[in-house]
Amino acid sequence: MKKFLIQTIDNRVEHDFSFHLIKAIEYNSWFYNEKVYEYVLSEQVGVYKDFIPVGSLEFVFQYIEQHHHRDKKSIRPINIPHELCIDEFLNRNVYVANKNNISLSGEKFIKSNSEYKSFTDVVTDVNVIPDGEYLVSDVIDIESEWRAFICQKELVGLKHYAGDFKLFPNTSLIEKMIHSYTKSPNSYTLDVGINKDGCFVIEVHPFVSCGLYGFADYKRLPLMFTQGYNYMLRN
């Protein structure tokens, strides 16, 4: 039986995804008329071995470091996978390079491509960037932002989280992105933006510490958290 370690802060569940995971665990017990998953609430990761940690990225990394003896710096973010780095999906210039190979002529969005919760900023001077590998992107207007939820190569949800909610993304293009992303996690989120030039990928995350923005597929959520965490452990 899968067991989840759900983070609390000052004895309170803080994250929307943790709240919905608890409800999903209760739902599965009701639906199958038996206990399918277990969970423990805790502010600490220490004594809970063989659990799936659910909470902030820092909480998850602390669990991995303590119970799997792996440094968080060895866990790389996905950002934009190379399968999606084509003009049809980007609608802007994007490339990955080490600091020494980045040339700036105007503003660029710069984000670490090798470490979570690291350097992210809009910059005009390469000298302010620490050494490392980065995703470099044109700075563009984004009128609306949506999060797609993918489980087992299937689009299972789509939620608005910023900008004009009346601008709906091109779901056919999102499905094409999902089909093209052949080496994806089994469960992940795909953030897309919309502007006058159309719909485009913003970034991808394994299903770990992801805001749900109202997504509440209670039958799938425990599986998605499990698959997202397993991907992070393996990669």
mmCIF file of the C-alpha atoms, coordinates in Angstrom:
data_MODEL
# 
_entry.id   MODEL 
# 
loop_
_atom_site.group_PDB 
_atom_site.id 
_atom_site.type_symbol 
_atom_site.label_atom_id 
_atom_site.label_alt_id 
_atom_site.label_comp_id 
_atom_site.label_asym_id 
_atom_site.label_entity_id 
_atom_site.label_seq_id 
_atom_site.pdbx_PDB_ins_code 
_atom_site.Cartn_x 
_atom_site.Cartn_y 
_atom_site.Cartn_z 
_atom_site.occupancy 
_atom_site.B_iso_or_equiv 
_atom_site.pdbx_formal_charge 
_atom_site.auth_seq_id 
_atom_site.auth_comp_id 
_atom_site.auth_asym_id 
_atom_site.auth_atom_id 
_atom_site.pdbx_PDB_model_num 
ATOM 1   C CA . MET A 1 1   ? 0.000   0.000  0.000   1.00 0.00 ? 1   MET A CA 1 
ATOM 2   C CA . LYS A 1 2   ? 1.370   3.415  -0.976  1.00 0.00 ? 2   LYS A CA 1 
ATOM 3   C CA . LYS A 1 3   ? 2.013   5.762  1.945   1.00 0.00 ? 3   LYS A CA 1 
ATOM 4   C CA . PHE A 1 4   ? 2.204   9.537  1.641   1.00 0.00 ? 4   PHE A CA 1 
ATOM 5   C CA . LEU A 1 5   ? 4.049   11.892 3.966   1.00 0.00 ? 5   LEU A CA 1 
ATOM 6   C CA . ILE A 1 6   ? 2.162   15.181 3.713   1.00 0.00 ? 6   ILE A CA 1 
ATOM 7   C CA . GLN A 1 7   ? 3.897   18.316 4.933   1.00 0.00 ? 7   GLN A CA 1 
ATOM 8   C CA . THR A 1 8   ? 2.313   20.553 7.549   1.00 0.00 ? 8   THR A CA 1 
ATOM 9   C CA . ILE A 1 9   ? 3.485   23.977 8.704   1.00 0.00 ? 9   ILE A CA 1 
ATOM 10  C CA . ASP A 1 10  ? 2.526   24.987 12.242  1.00 0.00 ? 10  ASP A CA 1 
ATOM 11  C CA . ASN A 1 11  ? 0.246   21.926 12.319  1.00 0.00 ? 11  ASN A CA 1 
ATOM 12  C CA . ARG A 1 12  ? -1.631  23.088 9.226   1.00 0.00 ? 12  ARG A CA 1 
ATOM 13  C CA . VAL A 1 13  ? -1.775  21.707 5.679   1.00 0.00 ? 13  VAL A CA 1 
ATOM 14  C CA . GLU A 1 14  ? -0.567  24.680 3.627   1.00 0.00 ? 14  GLU A CA 1 
ATOM 15  C CA . HIS A 1 15  ? -0.602  23.599 -0.016  1.00 0.00 ? 15  HIS A CA 1 
ATOM 16  C CA . ASP A 1 16  ? -3.646  23.166 -2.233  1.00 0.00 ? 16  ASP A CA 1 
ATOM 17  C CA . PHE A 1 17  ? -2.244  19.968 -3.723  1.00 0.00 ? 17  PHE A CA 1 
ATOM 18  C CA . SER A 1 18  ? -1.784  18.462 -0.253  1.00 0.00 ? 18  SER A CA 1 
ATOM 19  C CA . PHE A 1 19  ? -5.376  19.296 0.689   1.00 0.00 ? 19  PHE A CA 1 
ATOM 20  C CA . HIS A 1 20  ? -6.687  17.682 -2.491  1.00 0.00 ? 20  HIS A CA 1 
ATOM 21  C CA . LEU A 1 21  ? -4.445  14.627 -2.049  1.00 0.00 ? 21  LEU A CA 1 
ATOM 22  C CA . ILE A 1 22  ? -6.004  14.009 1.377   1.00 0.00 ? 22  ILE A CA 1 
ATOM 23  C CA . LYS A 1 23  ? -9.464  14.272 -0.174  1.00 0.00 ? 23  LYS A CA 1 
ATOM 24  C CA . ALA A 1 24  ? -8.369  11.963 -3.010  1.00 0.00 ? 24  ALA A CA 1 
ATOM 25  C CA . ILE A 1 25  ? -7.148  9.337  -0.528  1.00 0.00 ? 25  ILE A CA 1 
ATOM 26  C CA . GLU A 1 26  ? -10.493 9.517  1.264   1.00 0.00 ? 26  GLU A CA 1 
ATOM 27  C CA . TYR A 1 27  ? -12.316 9.308  -2.069  1.00 0.00 ? 27  TYR A CA 1 
ATOM 28  C CA . ASN A 1 28  ? -10.446 6.161  -3.124  1.00 0.00 ? 28  ASN A CA 1 
ATOM 29  C CA . SER A 1 29  ? -11.243 4.488  0.205   1.00 0.00 ? 29  SER A CA 1 
ATOM 30  C CA . TRP A 1 30  ? -14.920 5.333  -0.333  1.00 0.00 ? 30  TRP A CA 1 
ATOM 31  C CA . PHE A 1 31  ? -14.943 4.317  -4.009  1.00 0.00 ? 31  PHE A CA 1 
ATOM 32  C CA . TYR A 1 32  ? -13.281 0.924  -3.479  1.00 0.00 ? 32  TYR A CA 1 
ATOM 33  C CA . ASN A 1 33  ? -14.829 0.375  -0.045  1.00 0.00 ? 33  ASN A CA 1 
ATOM 34  C CA . GLU A 1 34  ? -11.403 -0.371 1.416   1.00 0.00 ? 34  GLU A CA 1 
ATOM 35  C CA . LYS A 1 35  ? -8.253  1.486  2.361   1.00 0.00 ? 35  LYS A CA 1 
ATOM 36  C CA . VAL A 1 36  ? -6.159  1.971  -0.783  1.00 0.00 ? 36  VAL A CA 1 
ATOM 37  C CA . TYR A 1 37  ? -3.636  4.583  0.406   1.00 0.00 ? 37  TYR A CA 1 
ATOM 38  C CA . GLU A 1 38  ? -2.336  5.789  3.754   1.00 0.00 ? 38  GLU A CA 1 
ATOM 39  C CA . TYR A 1 39  ? -1.011  9.184  4.773   1.00 0.00 ? 39  TYR A CA 1 
ATOM 40  C CA . VAL A 1 40  ? 0.750   10.844 7.685   1.00 0.00 ? 40  VAL A CA 1 
ATOM 41  C CA . LEU A 1 41  ? 0.863   14.575 8.428   1.00 0.00 ? 41  LEU A CA 1 
ATOM 42  C CA . SER A 1 42  ? 4.220   15.891 9.619   1.00 0.00 ? 42  SER A CA 1 
ATOM 43  C CA . GLU A 1 43  ? 6.502   18.907 9.630   1.00 0.00 ? 43  GLU A CA 1 
ATOM 44  C CA . GLN A 1 44  ? 9.547   16.596 9.660   1.00 0.00 ? 44  GLN A CA 1 
ATOM 45  C CA . VAL A 1 45  ? 10.810  13.948 7.234   1.00 0.00 ? 45  VAL A CA 1 
ATOM 46  C CA . GLY A 1 46  ? 13.070  12.116 9.692   1.00 0.00 ? 46  GLY A CA 1 
ATOM 47  C CA . VAL A 1 47  ? 11.453  8.866  10.802  1.00 0.00 ? 47  VAL A CA 1 
ATOM 48  C CA . TYR A 1 48  ? 9.195   8.222  7.813   1.00 0.00 ? 48  TYR A CA 1 
ATOM 49  C CA . LYS A 1 49  ? 11.002  5.814  5.523   1.00 0.00 ? 49  LYS A CA 1 
ATOM 50  C CA . ASP A 1 50  ? 9.405   4.393  2.350   1.00 0.00 ? 50  ASP A CA 1 
ATOM 51  C CA . PHE A 1 51  ? 6.856   7.185  2.062   1.00 0.00 ? 51  PHE A CA 1 
ATOM 52  C CA . ILE A 1 52  ? 6.081   9.472  -0.862  1.00 0.00 ? 52  ILE A CA 1 
ATOM 53  C CA . PRO A 1 53  ? 6.729   13.024 0.377   1.00 0.00 ? 53  PRO A CA 1 
ATOM 54  C CA . VAL A 1 54  ? 4.223   15.684 -0.643  1.00 0.00 ? 54  VAL A CA 1 
ATOM 55  C CA . GLY A 1 55  ? 4.812   19.328 0.189   1.00 0.00 ? 55  GLY A CA 1 
ATOM 56  C CA . SER A 1 56  ? 7.123   22.140 -0.858  1.00 0.00 ? 56  SER A CA 1 
ATOM 57  C CA . LEU A 1 57  ? 10.073  21.327 -3.107  1.00 0.00 ? 57  LEU A CA 1 
ATOM 58  C CA . GLU A 1 58  ? 12.351  21.952 -0.132  1.00 0.00 ? 58  GLU A CA 1 
ATOM 59  C CA . PHE A 1 59  ? 10.408  19.357 1.881   1.00 0.00 ? 59  PHE A CA 1 
ATOM 60  C CA . VAL A 1 60  ? 10.641  16.799 -0.945  1.00 0.00 ? 60  VAL A CA 1 
ATOM 61  C CA . PHE A 1 61  ? 14.364  17.449 -1.465  1.00 0.00 ? 61  PHE A CA 1 
ATOM 62  C CA . GLN A 1 62  ? 15.002  17.104 2.264   1.00 0.00 ? 62  GLN A CA 1 
ATOM 63  C CA . TYR A 1 63  ? 13.260  13.719 2.201   1.00 0.00 ? 63  TYR A CA 1 
ATOM 64  C CA . ILE A 1 64  ? 15.301  12.573 -0.808  1.00 0.00 ? 64  ILE A CA 1 
ATOM 65  C CA . GLU A 1 65  ? 18.555  13.718 0.781   1.00 0.00 ? 65  GLU A CA 1 
ATOM 66  C CA . GLN A 1 66  ? 17.800  12.029 4.095   1.00 0.00 ? 66  GLN A CA 1 
ATOM 67  C CA . HIS A 1 67  ? 16.265  8.751  2.920   1.00 0.00 ? 67  HIS A CA 1 
ATOM 68  C CA . HIS A 1 68  ? 17.833  8.274  -0.522  1.00 0.00 ? 68  HIS A CA 1 
ATOM 69  C CA . HIS A 1 69  ? 21.185  9.999  0.162   1.00 0.00 ? 69  HIS A CA 1 
ATOM 70  C CA . ARG A 1 70  ? 20.959  12.108 -2.955  1.00 0.00 ? 70  ARG A CA 1 
ATOM 71  C CA . ASP A 1 71  ? 21.943  15.777 -3.128  1.00 0.00 ? 71  ASP A CA 1 
ATOM 72  C CA . LYS A 1 72  ? 19.186  18.019 -4.467  1.00 0.00 ? 72  LYS A CA 1 
ATOM 73  C CA . LYS A 1 73  ? 21.722  19.648 -6.801  1.00 0.00 ? 73  LYS A CA 1 
ATOM 74  C CA . SER A 1 74  ? 21.866  16.370 -8.722  1.00 0.00 ? 74  SER A CA 1 
ATOM 75  C CA . ILE A 1 75  ? 18.142  16.608 -9.562  1.00 0.00 ? 75  ILE A CA 1 
ATOM 76  C CA . ARG A 1 76  ? 17.687  18.575 -12.769 1.00 0.00 ? 76  ARG A CA 1 
ATOM 77  C CA . PRO A 1 77  ? 14.554  20.504 -13.699 1.00 0.00 ? 77  PRO A CA 1 
ATOM 78  C CA . ILE A 1 78  ? 12.881  19.766 -17.019 1.00 0.00 ? 78  ILE A CA 1 
ATOM 79  C CA . ASN A 1 79  ? 12.039  23.366 -18.025 1.00 0.00 ? 79  ASN A CA 1 
ATOM 80  C CA . ILE A 1 80  ? 11.448  22.906 -21.772 1.00 0.00 ? 80  ILE A CA 1 
ATOM 81  C CA . PRO A 1 81  ? 12.356  19.389 -22.980 1.00 0.00 ? 81  PRO A CA 1 
ATOM 82  C CA . HIS A 1 82  ? 14.282  19.222 -26.229 1.00 0.00 ? 82  HIS A CA 1 
ATOM 83  C CA . GLU A 1 83  ? 11.374  17.484 -27.996 1.00 0.00 ? 83  GLU A CA 1 
ATOM 84  C CA . LEU A 1 84  ? 9.345   20.671 -27.522 1.00 0.00 ? 84  LEU A CA 1 
ATOM 85  C CA . CYS A 1 85  ? 12.125  23.061 -28.555 1.00 0.00 ? 85  CYS A CA 1 
ATOM 86  C CA . ILE A 1 86  ? 10.774  23.584 -32.052 1.00 0.00 ? 86  ILE A CA 1 
ATOM 87  C CA . ASP A 1 87  ? 9.293   26.738 -33.579 1.00 0.00 ? 87  ASP A CA 1 
ATOM 88  C CA . GLU A 1 88  ? 5.774   25.303 -33.707 1.00 0.00 ? 88  GLU A CA 1 
ATOM 89  C CA . PHE A 1 89  ? 5.705   24.954 -29.904 1.00 0.00 ? 89  PHE A CA 1 
ATOM 90  C CA . LEU A 1 90  ? 7.875   27.910 -28.832 1.00 0.00 ? 90  LEU A CA 1 
ATOM 91  C CA . ASN A 1 91  ? 6.760   31.052 -30.715 1.00 0.00 ? 91  ASN A CA 1 
ATOM 92  C CA . ARG A 1 92  ? 10.006  32.668 -29.548 1.00 0.00 ? 92  ARG A CA 1 
ATOM 93  C CA . ASN A 1 93  ? 13.755  32.126 -29.582 1.00 0.00 ? 93  ASN A CA 1 
ATOM 94  C CA . VAL A 1 94  ? 14.847  29.668 -26.891 1.00 0.00 ? 94  VAL A CA 1 
ATOM 95  C CA . TYR A 1 95  ? 18.152  27.891 -26.377 1.00 0.00 ? 95  TYR A CA 1 
ATOM 96  C CA . VAL A 1 96  ? 20.167  26.168 -23.637 1.00 0.00 ? 96  VAL A CA 1 
ATOM 97  C CA . ALA A 1 97  ? 23.770  27.218 -23.008 1.00 0.00 ? 97  ALA A CA 1 
ATOM 98  C CA . ASN A 1 98  ? 26.459  27.528 -20.381 1.00 0.00 ? 98  ASN A CA 1 
ATOM 99  C CA . LYS A 1 99  ? 27.048  31.040 -19.066 1.00 0.00 ? 99  LYS A CA 1 
ATOM 100 C CA . ASN A 1 100 ? 30.216  31.473 -21.148 1.00 0.00 ? 100 ASN A CA 1 
ATOM 101 C CA . ASN A 1 101 ? 28.259  30.807 -24.356 1.00 0.00 ? 101 ASN A CA 1 
ATOM 102 C CA . ILE A 1 102 ? 25.403  33.228 -23.652 1.00 0.00 ? 102 ILE A CA 1 
ATOM 103 C CA . SER A 1 103 ? 25.470  36.451 -25.661 1.00 0.00 ? 103 SER A CA 1 
ATOM 104 C CA . LEU A 1 104 ? 22.944  39.124 -24.736 1.00 0.00 ? 104 LEU A CA 1 
ATOM 105 C CA . SER A 1 105 ? 21.761  41.989 -26.926 1.00 0.00 ? 105 SER A CA 1 
ATOM 106 C CA . GLY A 1 106 ? 18.802  43.269 -24.982 1.00 0.00 ? 106 GLY A CA 1 
ATOM 107 C CA . GLU A 1 107 ? 16.600  41.641 -22.353 1.00 0.00 ? 107 GLU A CA 1 
ATOM 108 C CA . LYS A 1 108 ? 16.464  37.861 -22.044 1.00 0.00 ? 108 LYS A CA 1 
ATOM 109 C CA . PHE A 1 109 ? 14.675  35.587 -19.614 1.00 0.00 ? 109 PHE A CA 1 
ATOM 110 C CA . ILE A 1 110 ? 17.315  33.406 -17.956 1.00 0.00 ? 110 ILE A CA 1 
ATOM 111 C CA . LYS A 1 111 ? 16.549  30.342 -15.827 1.00 0.00 ? 111 LYS A CA 1 
ATOM 112 C CA . SER A 1 112 ? 18.842  27.672 -14.434 1.00 0.00 ? 112 SER A CA 1 
ATOM 113 C CA . ASN A 1 113 ? 18.602  24.512 -16.502 1.00 0.00 ? 113 ASN A CA 1 
ATOM 114 C CA . SER A 1 114 ? 20.574  22.381 -14.059 1.00 0.00 ? 114 SER A CA 1 
ATOM 115 C CA . GLU A 1 115 ? 19.173  23.135 -10.604 1.00 0.00 ? 115 GLU A CA 1 
ATOM 116 C CA . TYR A 1 116 ? 15.764  23.720 -9.036  1.00 0.00 ? 116 TYR A CA 1 
ATOM 117 C CA . LYS A 1 117 ? 15.069  26.934 -7.111  1.00 0.00 ? 117 LYS A CA 1 
ATOM 118 C CA . SER A 1 118 ? 18.171  28.567 -8.547  1.00 0.00 ? 118 SER A CA 1 
ATOM 119 C CA . PHE A 1 119 ? 18.805  31.637 -10.708 1.00 0.00 ? 119 PHE A CA 1 
ATOM 120 C CA . THR A 1 120 ? 15.743  32.966 -12.563 1.00 0.00 ? 120 THR A CA 1 
ATOM 121 C CA . ASP A 1 121 ? 15.545  36.545 -13.855 1.00 0.00 ? 121 ASP A CA 1 
ATOM 122 C CA . VAL A 1 122 ? 15.210  38.879 -16.809 1.00 0.00 ? 122 VAL A CA 1 
ATOM 123 C CA . VAL A 1 123 ? 18.698  40.219 -17.482 1.00 0.00 ? 123 VAL A CA 1 
ATOM 124 C CA . THR A 1 124 ? 20.623  42.386 -19.924 1.00 0.00 ? 124 THR A CA 1 
ATOM 125 C CA . ASP A 1 125 ? 24.127  41.715 -18.579 1.00 0.00 ? 125 ASP A CA 1 
ATOM 126 C CA . VAL A 1 126 ? 25.577  38.207 -18.658 1.00 0.00 ? 126 VAL A CA 1 
ATOM 127 C CA . ASN A 1 127 ? 27.969  39.109 -15.835 1.00 0.00 ? 127 ASN A CA 1 
ATOM 128 C CA . VAL A 1 128 ? 25.164  39.004 -13.257 1.00 0.00 ? 128 VAL A CA 1 
ATOM 129 C CA . ILE A 1 129 ? 24.558  35.320 -14.022 1.00 0.00 ? 129 ILE A CA 1 
ATOM 130 C CA . PRO A 1 130 ? 26.361  32.726 -11.851 1.00 0.00 ? 130 PRO A CA 1 
ATOM 131 C CA . ASP A 1 131 ? 28.284  29.956 -13.597 1.00 0.00 ? 131 ASP A CA 1 
ATOM 132 C CA . GLY A 1 132 ? 26.083  27.133 -14.843 1.00 0.00 ? 132 GLY A CA 1 
ATOM 133 C CA . GLU A 1 133 ? 23.769  25.935 -17.590 1.00 0.00 ? 133 GLU A CA 1 
ATOM 134 C CA . TYR A 1 134 ? 20.742  28.060 -18.447 1.00 0.00 ? 134 TYR A CA 1 
ATOM 135 C CA . LEU A 1 135 ? 17.584  28.201 -20.469 1.00 0.00 ? 135 LEU A CA 1 
ATOM 136 C CA . VAL A 1 136 ? 17.691  31.472 -22.432 1.00 0.00 ? 136 VAL A CA 1 
ATOM 137 C CA . SER A 1 137 ? 14.447  32.844 -23.849 1.00 0.00 ? 137 SER A CA 1 
ATOM 138 C CA . ASP A 1 138 ? 13.161  35.966 -25.560 1.00 0.00 ? 138 ASP A CA 1 
ATOM 139 C CA . VAL A 1 139 ? 11.029  38.149 -23.315 1.00 0.00 ? 139 VAL A CA 1 
ATOM 140 C CA . ILE A 1 140 ? 7.510   38.147 -24.758 1.00 0.00 ? 140 ILE A CA 1 
ATOM 141 C CA . ASP A 1 141 ? 4.039   39.282 -23.778 1.00 0.00 ? 141 ASP A CA 1 
ATOM 142 C CA . ILE A 1 142 ? 1.852   36.547 -22.300 1.00 0.00 ? 142 ILE A CA 1 
ATOM 143 C CA . GLU A 1 143 ? -1.851  37.365 -22.213 1.00 0.00 ? 143 GLU A CA 1 
ATOM 144 C CA . SER A 1 144 ? -3.077  34.146 -20.607 1.00 0.00 ? 144 SER A CA 1 
ATOM 145 C CA . GLU A 1 145 ? -1.444  31.164 -18.873 1.00 0.00 ? 145 GLU A CA 1 
ATOM 146 C CA . TRP A 1 146 ? -2.838  27.664 -18.425 1.00 0.00 ? 146 TRP A CA 1 
ATOM 147 C CA . ARG A 1 147 ? -1.624  24.449 -16.794 1.00 0.00 ? 147 ARG A CA 1 
ATOM 148 C CA . ALA A 1 148 ? -2.223  21.139 -18.558 1.00 0.00 ? 148 ALA A CA 1 
ATOM 149 C CA . PHE A 1 149 ? -2.216  17.976 -16.435 1.00 0.00 ? 149 PHE A CA 1 
ATOM 150 C CA . ILE A 1 150 ? -0.925  14.811 -18.096 1.00 0.00 ? 150 ILE A CA 1 
ATOM 151 C CA . CYS A 1 151 ? -1.132  11.245 -16.801 1.00 0.00 ? 151 CYS A CA 1 
ATOM 152 C CA . GLN A 1 152 ? 0.059   8.251  -18.804 1.00 0.00 ? 152 GLN A CA 1 
ATOM 153 C CA . LYS A 1 153 ? 0.389   10.358 -22.004 1.00 0.00 ? 153 LYS A CA 1 
ATOM 154 C CA . GLU A 1 154 ? -3.224  11.529 -21.640 1.00 0.00 ? 154 GLU A CA 1 
ATOM 155 C CA . LEU A 1 155 ? -4.383  15.113 -21.149 1.00 0.00 ? 155 LEU A CA 1 
ATOM 156 C CA . VAL A 1 156 ? -6.569  14.789 -18.046 1.00 0.00 ? 156 VAL A CA 1 
ATOM 157 C CA . GLY A 1 157 ? -7.062  18.417 -17.032 1.00 0.00 ? 157 GLY A CA 1 
ATOM 158 C CA . LEU A 1 158 ? -6.526  22.027 -18.054 1.00 0.00 ? 158 LEU A CA 1 
ATOM 159 C CA . LYS A 1 159 ? -6.681  24.951 -15.614 1.00 0.00 ? 159 LYS A CA 1 
ATOM 160 C CA . HIS A 1 160 ? -6.222  28.701 -15.983 1.00 0.00 ? 160 HIS A CA 1 
ATOM 161 C CA . TYR A 1 161 ? -3.791  30.349 -13.547 1.00 0.00 ? 161 TYR A CA 1 
ATOM 162 C CA . ALA A 1 162 ? -2.828  33.818 -14.843 1.00 0.00 ? 162 ALA A CA 1 
ATOM 163 C CA . GLY A 1 163 ? -3.951  36.519 -17.241 1.00 0.00 ? 163 GLY A CA 1 
ATOM 164 C CA . ASP A 1 164 ? -7.174  36.592 -19.247 1.00 0.00 ? 164 ASP A CA 1 
ATOM 165 C CA . PHE A 1 165 ? -9.200  33.446 -18.537 1.00 0.00 ? 165 PHE A CA 1 
ATOM 166 C CA . LYS A 1 166 ? -11.333 34.145 -21.621 1.00 0.00 ? 166 LYS A CA 1 
ATOM 167 C CA . LEU A 1 167 ? -8.387  33.303 -23.891 1.00 0.00 ? 167 LEU A CA 1 
ATOM 168 C CA . PHE A 1 168 ? -8.499  29.527 -24.215 1.00 0.00 ? 168 PHE A CA 1 
ATOM 169 C CA . PRO A 1 169 ? -5.435  27.545 -25.370 1.00 0.00 ? 169 PRO A CA 1 
ATOM 170 C CA . ASN A 1 170 ? -5.193  25.462 -28.521 1.00 0.00 ? 170 ASN A CA 1 
ATOM 171 C CA . THR A 1 171 ? -5.896  21.981 -27.154 1.00 0.00 ? 171 THR A CA 1 
ATOM 172 C CA . SER A 1 172 ? -4.951  20.321 -30.446 1.00 0.00 ? 172 SER A CA 1 
ATOM 173 C CA . LEU A 1 173 ? -1.494  21.886 -30.164 1.00 0.00 ? 173 LEU A CA 1 
ATOM 174 C CA . ILE A 1 174 ? -1.232  20.783 -26.526 1.00 0.00 ? 174 ILE A CA 1 
ATOM 175 C CA . GLU A 1 175 ? -2.114  17.224 -27.568 1.00 0.00 ? 175 GLU A CA 1 
ATOM 176 C CA . LYS A 1 176 ? 0.603   17.437 -30.224 1.00 0.00 ? 176 LYS A CA 1 
ATOM 177 C CA . MET A 1 177 ? 3.116   18.559 -27.590 1.00 0.00 ? 177 MET A CA 1 
ATOM 178 C CA . ILE A 1 178 ? 2.147   15.602 -25.401 1.00 0.00 ? 178 ILE A CA 1 
ATOM 179 C CA . HIS A 1 179 ? 2.555   13.203 -28.330 1.00 0.00 ? 179 HIS A CA 1 
ATOM 180 C CA . SER A 1 180 ? 5.935   14.730 -29.248 1.00 0.00 ? 180 SER A CA 1 
ATOM 181 C CA . TYR A 1 181 ? 7.295   14.560 -25.691 1.00 0.00 ? 181 TYR A CA 1 
ATOM 182 C CA . THR A 1 182 ? 8.218   10.887 -25.876 1.00 0.00 ? 182 THR A CA 1 
ATOM 183 C CA . LYS A 1 183 ? 10.580  10.768 -22.871 1.00 0.00 ? 183 LYS A CA 1 
ATOM 184 C CA . SER A 1 184 ? 8.185   12.453 -20.476 1.00 0.00 ? 184 SER A CA 1 
ATOM 185 C CA . PRO A 1 185 ? 7.458   11.562 -16.859 1.00 0.00 ? 185 PRO A CA 1 
ATOM 186 C CA . ASN A 1 186 ? 4.403   9.343  -16.505 1.00 0.00 ? 186 ASN A CA 1 
ATOM 187 C CA . SER A 1 187 ? 2.676   12.272 -14.783 1.00 0.00 ? 187 SER A CA 1 
ATOM 188 C CA . TYR A 1 188 ? 3.596   15.910 -15.299 1.00 0.00 ? 188 TYR A CA 1 
ATOM 189 C CA . THR A 1 189 ? 2.301   19.430 -15.838 1.00 0.00 ? 189 THR A CA 1 
ATOM 190 C CA . LEU A 1 190 ? 2.699   21.392 -19.051 1.00 0.00 ? 190 LEU A CA 1 
ATOM 191 C CA . ASP A 1 191 ? 2.313   25.161 -18.715 1.00 0.00 ? 191 ASP A CA 1 
ATOM 192 C CA . VAL A 1 192 ? 1.291   27.021 -21.860 1.00 0.00 ? 192 VAL A CA 1 
ATOM 193 C CA . GLY A 1 193 ? 0.864   30.686 -22.691 1.00 0.00 ? 193 GLY A CA 1 
ATOM 194 C CA . ILE A 1 194 ? -1.253  32.573 -25.190 1.00 0.00 ? 194 ILE A CA 1 
ATOM 195 C CA . ASN A 1 195 ? -0.576  35.858 -26.986 1.00 0.00 ? 195 ASN A CA 1 
ATOM 196 C CA . LYS A 1 196 ? -1.280  37.412 -30.373 1.00 0.00 ? 196 LYS A CA 1 
ATOM 197 C CA . ASP A 1 197 ? 1.014   34.860 -32.027 1.00 0.00 ? 197 ASP A CA 1 
ATOM 198 C CA . GLY A 1 198 ? -0.870  31.862 -30.633 1.00 0.00 ? 198 GLY A CA 1 
ATOM 199 C CA . CYS A 1 199 ? -0.327  29.153 -28.016 1.00 0.00 ? 199 CYS A CA 1 
ATOM 200 C CA . PHE A 1 200 ? 3.141   28.084 -26.852 1.00 0.00 ? 200 PHE A CA 1 
ATOM 201 C CA . VAL A 1 201 ? 4.942   26.049 -24.199 1.00 0.00 ? 201 VAL A CA 1 
ATOM 202 C CA . ILE A 1 202 ? 6.175   27.896 -21.102 1.00 0.00 ? 202 ILE A CA 1 
ATOM 203 C CA . GLU A 1 203 ? 7.652   25.019 -19.104 1.00 0.00 ? 203 GLU A CA 1 
ATOM 204 C CA . VAL A 1 204 ? 7.185   21.449 -17.902 1.00 0.00 ? 204 VAL A CA 1 
ATOM 205 C CA . HIS A 1 205 ? 7.347   20.014 -14.372 1.00 0.00 ? 205 HIS A CA 1 
ATOM 206 C CA . PRO A 1 206 ? 7.190   16.445 -13.081 1.00 0.00 ? 206 PRO A CA 1 
ATOM 207 C CA . PHE A 1 207 ? 4.101   16.050 -10.908 1.00 0.00 ? 207 PHE A CA 1 
ATOM 208 C CA . VAL A 1 208 ? 5.834   17.152 -7.701  1.00 0.00 ? 208 VAL A CA 1 
ATOM 209 C CA . SER A 1 209 ? 4.880   20.234 -5.648  1.00 0.00 ? 209 SER A CA 1 
ATOM 210 C CA . CYS A 1 210 ? 2.668   21.529 -8.455  1.00 0.00 ? 210 CYS A CA 1 
ATOM 211 C CA . GLY A 1 211 ? -0.163  23.979 -7.853  1.00 0.00 ? 211 GLY A CA 1 
ATOM 212 C CA . LEU A 1 212 ? -3.456  22.445 -8.997  1.00 0.00 ? 212 LEU A CA 1 
ATOM 213 C CA . TYR A 1 213 ? -5.482  25.630 -9.625  1.00 0.00 ? 213 TYR A CA 1 
ATOM 214 C CA . GLY A 1 214 ? -8.702  23.684 -9.150  1.00 0.00 ? 214 GLY A CA 1 
ATOM 215 C CA . PHE A 1 215 ? -7.693  20.400 -10.807 1.00 0.00 ? 215 PHE A CA 1 
ATOM 216 C CA . ALA A 1 216 ? -9.251  17.704 -8.636  1.00 0.00 ? 216 ALA A CA 1 
ATOM 217 C CA . ASP A 1 217 ? -9.267  14.320 -10.356 1.00 0.00 ? 217 ASP A CA 1 
ATOM 218 C CA . TYR A 1 218 ? -9.417  12.389 -7.090  1.00 0.00 ? 218 TYR A CA 1 
ATOM 219 C CA . LYS A 1 219 ? -9.168  8.988  -8.719  1.00 0.00 ? 219 LYS A CA 1 
ATOM 220 C CA . ARG A 1 220 ? -5.902  9.892  -10.446 1.00 0.00 ? 220 ARG A CA 1 
ATOM 221 C CA . LEU A 1 221 ? -4.194  12.255 -8.010  1.00 0.00 ? 221 LEU A CA 1 
ATOM 222 C CA . PRO A 1 222 ? -2.490  9.640  -5.765  1.00 0.00 ? 222 PRO A CA 1 
ATOM 223 C CA . LEU A 1 223 ? -1.107  7.868  -8.840  1.00 0.00 ? 223 LEU A CA 1 
ATOM 224 C CA . MET A 1 224 ? 0.111   11.149 -10.326 1.00 0.00 ? 224 MET A CA 1 
ATOM 225 C CA . PHE A 1 225 ? 1.941   12.131 -7.136  1.00 0.00 ? 225 PHE A CA 1 
ATOM 226 C CA . THR A 1 226 ? 3.531   8.676  -7.016  1.00 0.00 ? 226 THR A CA 1 
ATOM 227 C CA . GLN A 1 227 ? 4.652   8.798  -10.644 1.00 0.00 ? 227 GLN A CA 1 
ATOM 228 C CA . GLY A 1 228 ? 5.985   12.348 -10.371 1.00 0.00 ? 228 GLY A CA 1 
ATOM 229 C CA . TYR A 1 229 ? 8.042   11.499 -7.307  1.00 0.00 ? 229 TYR A CA 1 
ATOM 230 C CA . ASN A 1 230 ? 9.395   8.291  -8.853  1.00 0.00 ? 230 ASN A CA 1 
ATOM 231 C CA . TYR A 1 231 ? 10.502  10.265 -11.914 1.00 0.00 ? 231 TYR A CA 1 
ATOM 232 C CA . MET A 1 232 ? 12.346  12.748 -9.705  1.00 0.00 ? 232 MET A CA 1 
ATOM 233 C CA . LEU A 1 233 ? 14.125  9.892  -7.913  1.00 0.00 ? 233 LEU A CA 1 
ATOM 234 C CA . ARG A 1 234 ? 15.268  8.297  -11.178 1.00 0.00 ? 234 ARG A CA 1 
ATOM 235 C CA . ASN A 1 235 ? 16.399  11.424 -13.010 1.00 0.00 ? 235 ASN A CA 1 
# 
